[in-house]
Amino acid sequence: MLCKVFELRGSATLEAVALRHNELDADCVEAIKPGLAMATSLRSLDLSRNYLGDAGASSLVDVLPQLTSLTSLNLAGNAIGETGLLMLAAGVETVRLEHLDLSENVITTPAAVKAVGRCFATPLKKARARSISCESAADTVRHLCTGLQEGLEDLDVSGNRLDKPAMTCLIRALPCAGKSLSRAVVWTRCSFSDEEWCEVLQEAIDTLPLCPLLASLVLSPPVSPAIAALDMKLQQLLAERRT
């Protein structure tokens, strides 16, 4: 059925393919590879919320070099683990992606963590690694931070279990995106003390001058009298940039 879709539409003229939430597995990726390989005008490929796994991700990597126009790749929620991520880390270097989403995948080994860091070390405009379902989320974000490059406009690593050192590391890395970063969403599912939250918020305030276009920084600290003043100061500084 999927092959027929490519045949009827004409692969060479496709600019966007969205197949999210379709219960696609590795065999499905194999089935559409011939059509994808001819989609030289394809700019956006969304395969999120399927069952690709490592085999499906590895199969997709085989066809990436043919997708010369591809700028957006969404593979969120596909149970991709170490093997698939290692393949993707090499594969994304063959295309000029601007948007990459690897949220909600299985990143449980040091090699998988480093692979995510490699994936995001390419010159992206949008990077997504939300709700990574493992305890290594903090390490993953630390590796991601080392790869942030100038040109990044939008970073979302929300919903992860980021400890206070990981949050601090991430905030300090934001200036690596140069003058282009305008939005960063980094709220965490970990609990901090009020004192730790004050340190995180102060770090964010101190970092703002180094990110002149950053007008949206979502940290979502808890409501607490102890941190209210710093949180209000940060929000006021951001609001001034949006006016």
N, C-alpha and C positions, 0 to 999 in steps of 0.2 A: 504493500500500500504506500509506504513512504517513498519507495523508488518511483512509483507512478506519479507522485506529487512533483518530484523533481523533473520528470519527463514532460509532464503537462505544462508546468510553469516555464521550463527552459532554464537549466542551471546557470547558463552564462549570463542571464539577465537578473538573477536574484541579487538583492542587496541586503535582505534581512531574512533570517530564518529563526522562528521562535517555536520550540518544541518542548517547552517546560511542562511539568506535570503530565507526562504522557507514558509513564512506566517503561521508558526505553532502557534497554540493557545493552551489553557489549555486542550482542548479535545484531541489534538494530543499528548500531554505529557502523558495523561492517557492511550492513545492507545499503546504507546511504553514502558510504565513502565514495563510490564512483560518481554519484551526482554532486557531492561536495567538491570533489577534485576538479570538476569543470566549472564551479561557481567562482570564476575569477573576479566577479564584481561584488562578491559577498563582503559586506562591511560588518554585519552584526550576526552572531550565532549564540542563541540562548538555549542551552540544554539543561537548565537548572531543574532541580527537584525530580530527578529520574534515578535510575539504578545502574549508572554506567560502571561504577567501581573502578578498580585498577585496570582491568582488561579493556573497558570502554575508553578510559582516558588514554591508554597506550595506543589503542586503535586510532583514536582521533589525532594523536600526534603524527601519525604516518601521513596524514593528509594536510597538515598545517602548512608545509612549505608551498603547496599549490594555492593556498588562499592568500594571494598577494595583496588583496585589498582589505583584508580583515583588520578591524580596529577594536572590536568589542567581543569579548568571550566570557560567557557566564556559565560556570560549571558548579554553582553552589548546590549543596545538598545532594551529592551523588555518591557518598560513601567512598570517596577516593582516598586511598591510603599511601603508604610509603612508595610502593612500586610505581603507581600512577603519577604521583607528584614528582618523582625523580624524572620520569619521562617528560612530564609537562615542563619542568624546569629547563630541559634542553630544547623542547619544542617551541616554547614561546619566544626563544631567541631567534627563531627563523621568520617571525612575522613582526609587524610594527603595531603592536597593540597599544591602545590608549586606555582601554577599560578592561580590567580583569577581576572577576569575582570568584574566589575560592572559599566562600563562606560555608560553614556547616559541613565540612568534610572531616575525615578521621586522621588527625595528625598526632600520632602517639609515640613516634620514635625520633631520636636526634637527627637521623638522616631525613625524615619527613619534614622536620622543623626547618632544617637548612634548605631543603628543596623549596619550601614556600618563600623563604628569604630570597632565593635565586629568582623565583618567578616574579617577585615584586621589585627586583633590582633592574628590570627593564624600564625604559623611559615611559612611564604611564601618566595619564591625566587623572584616572579614577582607579583606586585600589580598594578592594573589599575583602575582608577576612573576618566576617562576623560570626559569633556563636560557634567557635571551634569546639567540638564536643570531646574535649580531653583536658587533662590537668596540665598539659604542656603549652597551654595557650599563652602564658606569660613568656615562655622561652621563644615561642613562635613570633610574638610581637617584637621581642628584642632583636631577633634576626631580621625581621621586616624593617626595623628602624635603621639597621646598618645599610640597607639597600635603597632608602628613600633618595630620590634624585630630583634635581631641579626640573620643573615642568609639571609636577604633580599638583592638581587642583583640588581634588576631593579624596579624602581618606576616611574609611569607615571600618573600625575594628571593634565595634560595639558588641556588648553582650558576652564578652569573654571573661575568663577568670584571671584578670590582671591584678597582680599584687601591687603594692605601693611602689616598689622599685621599678616594675615594668611600666607603670603609669608615668613615673618621673622620666624614665628613659625615653618613652615615646614623645612626651612633651618637649624634651630637650632636642629630639631629632627633627621636630617639625621644621625648623629653619633650613634643614637640608633640602627642602623642596623649593628653596629660594623665594622669590617674590610672587610665585604663582599660586600658592596654596590659599584657597578661600573658604574651605569647609573641612572640619575634622570632627568625627564622632568617635569618642573613645570611652564611653561609660562602661563600667565594670560590674561584674556580678559578685566581686569580692567585697567584704566589709572592712572599712578602715576605721580607726579611731578619729575623733574630731581633730586631734593634733596632726595626724597624718593627712587628713583632708585639707587642713590649713596649709600644710607644706606643698601639697599638690596644686592647690589654687594659686598660691603665691608663685610657684614655678610657672604656671600658665600666664599669670600677669606679667612676670618678668620676660617671658618669651615673646609676648605679643609684638613689641617693637621690632623684632627680628623677622616677623611675618606680616608685612604691611597690608596684604590683601585679605588676611584671615578675619572674616566677619562672622563666622559661625563655629564655635568650639563647644561641643556638647560633652560635658563631664558628668552631669546629673548627680551632684553630691546630695546626701540626705538633708532634710530640713532640720537644722540645728542652730540654736542661738550662737553657739561658739564659732560657727563658720559663716554665718549669714552675712557679715560685713564684707568678707573677702569675696564671697560668691556674688554679692550685689555689685561690688567694684568691677569684677570681671565682666559681668553682664552689661554694665553701663559702658565699659570700654568697647565691647563688641557692638552694642547698639549704636554708638557714635559712628562706627565704621559703616553701618548700614544706612545711615541717613545722608 
